[in-house]
């Protein structure tokens, strides 16, 4: 059976998020074996999607750190000790 590109793209996204084959198969309406086969076929795309998601998390963490440092600085500004 041929599936739309959108289904395969969603599969890549879901695998990159760490979802199980069973979860993905149920949500996308595909066979468990299809999910396993796609995982093998699309492993490079899944790895790239994971790396992209990790970069997003790192950037969010850095932004959070910057906000926290700013909050500490504002809270202690003018307090010399």
Buried (B, 14 or more C-beta within 10 A) or exposed (E): EEBEEEBBEBBBBBBBEEBEBEEBBEEBEBEEEBBEEBBEEBEEBBEEBBEEBEEEEEEEEEEEEEEEEEEEEEEEEEEEE
